[in-house]
Amino acid sequence: MKSYSAGSDGLPRRGGFFDQPKAVWAVAFACVISFMGLGLVDPILPAIAEKLHASKSQVSLLFTSYNLVTGIAMLITGVVSSRIGVKWTLLSGILLIVLFSALGGAAGSIEGIVGYRGGWGLGNALFIATALSAIVGLSTSGTARAIILYEAALGLGISVGPLLGGELGSISWRGPFFGVSVLMAIAFISIVFLLPKTPKPKNRSSLADPFKALGYPALMTLAITALLYNYGFFTLLAYSPYVMELNEHGLGYVFFGWGMMLAITSVFVAPRLQRRFGSVRSICAMLILFAVDLLVMAAGTIQHSPKTVIIAVIAAGIFLGINNTLITTAVMQAAPVERSVASAAYSFVRFVGGAISPWLAGKLSEWYRAESPFYMGAFMVLIGVVVLIARRRHLSGIDAADAH
């Protein structure tokens, strides 16, 4: 996609991928640090279970409370940003993350950490929904490339986060929580000084806007698909650390490799697949491959082969990176509403999958067998494929846009 902006001579010039305003880079930098917070806690899940004498399902509630509050809070992000502006919404979200991540590190019980992670999720919702619309709105290189930049920041943050989390977690399980707090404080300062004051939207959003947006069949189809896909995504994040039989350092390196695959494919592979095969076909293919990958993790668990699970986790980053970019781009085209509203509506639905799967994965392993969570994850992802194919007619406009 080509985009043009006015040069100093008043003539239009092409906005390249790296030719972005400082404001875009400021938000992208904050995104990297924000998404580091997601992966920072992965290497310390077994350590938290051991130190606080908690079960897998109890520890998985760290993801459940975070995702549940994030999803619900997505409904108010448009209301907040339309009243106080993009910059102050971003800063408010970051400030909440700084506060609740520090409180999580100081907590003395699993219940306390779970509660503080919910507050962290509120800050995360305010930040990520606004960050995506801010990058797309401020970018000079067009929507598609702006989303790739956002996904690149996501991938970079997710890849570096576990590496840092493993190092800090080897000192203490509290280290990654305090690490997030410090990093987000740096992000807060960068936004304050690098992001100019942005005008408030002319029209104020209401709480009903995201629900109205879900009335568009294309957006609802993508949201349901993402809910089911996110189930598998967070099964991998929340449960796989328990079956890889690695310490904090080892888990950090595995998820670093996973995140690097996610970052590289989201930037360099997803756009090519989109141009050649279209969004819908490419998303279906990636979801099927991800489901197969989860089945490989199940097989590795049955065979007591941590190496198999490790390789499958890293490989999953390929499919997840491509799929993240494709679905996010499709969402921006799915409904004739403001990007922030579409993002909020979509994220509200998809984070439900991320809230259910971590807790249920832990319970399934306790109720049945160690490989059961991976089977359920693969099943849910495949249902997502069925939904996408069955409702494909609603997405014809997106494939037409890709072809154009």
GUKEGU-612633 format. One record per residue (C-alpha): residue in one letter; x, y, z. Coordinates in steps of 0.001 Angstrom, whole numbers, plus 500000, padded with zeros to 6 digits. Layout:
<recs>
aXYZ
...
</recs>
This chain:
<recs>
m500000500000500000
k501374503458499095
s500779506590501048
y501811510163500408
s502362513185502594
a503333516747501808
g507017517571501614
s508692520883502369
d508072521973498786
g504370521359499159
l504461518437496735
p503371514969497810
r506044512482498733
r505857508782499430
g505876507726503068
g508170504714503395
f507948502124506161
f510746503763508203
d509802507295507198
q507552507970510183
p506918510979512423
k508616510988515829
a505224510483517444
v504820507116515711
w508226505926516913
a507476507111520438
v504284505046520557
a505999502069518881
f508789502198521474
a506216502208524263
c504486499247522569
v507738497260522621
i508086497815526335
s504400497170526984
f504455493832525166
m507634492872526977
g505369492690530015
l503361489871528450
g506379487609527979
l508307488631531085
v506185486441533365
d506319483270531214
p509695482004532486
i508653482411536141
l505306480566536099
p506753477297537505
a508791479295540041
i505692481149541273
a503851477828541622
e506717476424543683
k507448479458545861
l503798480245546663
h502687476580546834
a500089477137544119
s498625474747541541
k498979475239537785
s495378476391537500
q495899478931540302
v499004480372538673
s497254480458535295
l494783482911536820
l497524485523536311
f496650485348532617
t492920484915533204
s492470488041535352
y494744490047533040
n492903489042529854
l489410489238531331
v489861492767532637
t491654493782529434
g488767492502527320
i486038494178529373
a488001497414529651
m488328497532525865
l484694498645525837
i485560501900527589
t488779502787525750
g486928504721523051
v484850506591525623
v487971507571527558
s490164508536524578
s487409510593522945
r487155512681526107
i490728513083527321
g492582512542524026
v495007509910522755
k498076511115524638
w496447511196528071
t494761507844527485
l498135506299526660
l499737507893529707
s496894506786531990
g497248503202530782
i501014503210531250
l500697504684534743
l498313501902535781
i500723499266534453
v503606500852536391
l501551500825539593
f500002497356539420
s503091495548538130
a505036496939541103
l502262495891543486
g502313492403541918
g506027492134542614
a505456493103546241
a502508490708546746
g502828487829549186
s500130485497547879
i498909484105544586
e495537485763545185
g497233489142545516
i499183488725542295
v496044487637540430
g494201490739541660
y497007493111540731
r497285491497537310
g493656492525536801
g494618496148537444
w497532495670535079
g495021494479532460
l493010497699532833
g496107499748532059
n496969497409529217
a493530497905527618
l493780501692527729
f497241501534526233
i497113498908523476
a493749499888521961
t494810503529521805
a498345502704520640
l497137500793517598
s494767503542516473
a497441506177517219
i500088504457515083
v497640503922512229
g496336507492512471
l499743509191512723
s501625507010510235
t502605508402506832
s502993504983505199
g499371503774505084
t497257501486507230
a498824498174506186
r502399499251506885
a501401500980510103
i499854497733511347
i503012495852510364
l504994498357512440
y502629497749515369
e502957493970515001
a506753494312514734
a506754496192518038
l504556493466519490
g506885490720518272
l510038492496519415
g508559493109522853
i507294489551523213
s510666488125522120
v512862490276524358
g510475490074527328
p511048486379528165
l514808486798527804
l514803489604530357
g512216487771532441
g514438484693532571
e517407486750533763
l515433488645536376
g513460485536537339
s516642483615538049
i517325486171540784
s513784486221542153
w510310485539540776
r509501489104541830
g512147490540539516
p510125490505536264
f507212492356537897
f509481495149539093
g511246495057535711
v507966495785533920
s507280498680536282
v510661500287535561
l510429499749531786
m506928501196531579
a508086504209533590
i510664504760530822
a507869504422528245
f505823506989530177
i508674509509529936
s509122508846526200
i505426509477525506
v505432512668527600
f508298514214525648
l508032512692522162
l504300512495521518
p502785515912520775
k499385516830522107
t496799515322519800
p493395516877519182
k490392515198520730
p488013513475518308
k485182515669517100
n482637512985517995
r482606511415521443
s482339507644521570
s479705505884523657
l479689502525525422
a477281501254522776
d479656501887519842
p481692498647520127
f478506496577520343
k477085498362517309
a480333497655515452
l479969493937516198
g476689494127514305
y478728494143511104
p479046490466510081
a482642490762508875
l483879492188512168
m481894489662514221
t483300486805512130
l486877487940512708
a486207488515516423
i484795485001516954
t487660483490514984
a490150485439517110
l488416484316520340
l488924480673519358
y492447481290518061
n493383483168521239
y492319480118523208
g495151478182521594
f497544481143521794
f497236481496525569
t497220477747526112
l500709477830524653
l501790480842526726
a500319479770530063
y500746475997530013
s503746475008527867
p506322476217530464
y505251473364532733
v506081470574530261
m509387471846528846
e511266470967532067
l513497474050531907
n514650476601534472
e513980480333534203
h516959480895531888
g515964478054529583
l512347479164529348
g513506482692528617
y515584481523525649
v512769479338524260
f510238482156524342
f512838484525522943
g513115482237519910
w509325482037519710
g509012485815519837
m511711486331517203
m509863484022514816
l506682485969515541
a508329489332514902
i510117488327511682
t507142486628510056
s504692489375511016
v506799491953509167
f508337490067506229
v506115487055505513
a502541488123506304
p502353490915503679
r503617488580500934
l501094485872501770
q498357488476501886
r499217489795498436
r499543486343496882
f496697484385498485
g494465486984500169
s493734487420503873
v491054484772504390
r492908481879502736
s496144482816504482
i494478483073507904
c492850479656507431
a496178478094506482
m498001479585509465
l495293478493511908
i495413474919510587
l499210474845510896
f498985476246514431
a496444473554515394
v498778470864514028
d501622472431516004
l499578472191519212
l498983468515518451
v502755468072518115
m503115469615521602
a500574467086522879
a502544464244521281
g505774465527522813
t504126465652526211
i502858462066525891
q506319460849524858
h507981462845527674
s510039464636525030
p510668468231526176
k512748468828523019
t509702468167520837
v507625470666522810
i510432473249522719
i510797473012518930
a507014473184518479
v506739476267520710
i509411478121518744
a507839477062515426
a504446478330516635
g505852481848516477
i505905481559512666
f502187480864512399
l501195483282515153
g503220486169513722
i501666485829510279
n498168485369511674
n498380488354514034
t499220490734511206
l496633489305508818
i493748489405511307
t494609492854512651
t494788494268509115
a491489492611508216
v489789494063511306
m490729497581510205
q488850496920506934
a485940494922508340
a483487497655509339
p482793501283508346
v483547502578511847
e486487504391513428
r489587502234513777
s489623502629517553
v486031501406517799
a486699498412515547
s489808497544517553
a487952497821520871
a485035495663519699
y487310492995518245
s489622492953521262
f486702492678523703
v485634489398522110
r489062487907521469
f490383488484524982
v487583486287526326
g489400483346524732
g492611484455526395
a490826484635529754
i489273481164529615
s492132479084528239
p494906479567530866
w492703478528533786
l491036475697531878
a494408474428530633
g495614474068534216
k492386472363535251
l492420469947532306
s495943468848533215
e494786468256536805
w491545466506535862
y492847464352533004
r496325464096531511
a499252466460530965
e498651466619527188
s494908467414527464
p495313471244527319
f497075471015523952
y494330468808522495
m491690471293523625
g493714474206522242
a494029472540518834
f490311471732518822
m489327475338519538
v491646476705516853
l490162474312514291
i486659475468515222
g487932478963514409
v488813477729510915
v485311476283510514
v483753479611511560
l485932481520509114
i485086479235506200
a481364479048507035
r481071482853507178
r483541483601504419
r480926485378502311
h480952488206504868
l484675488736504250
s484559489084500470
g485127492824500770
i488394492243502633
d489753489891499978
a488648492382497309
a490619495105499124
d493660492810499258
a493434492171495527
h493187495909494870
</recs>
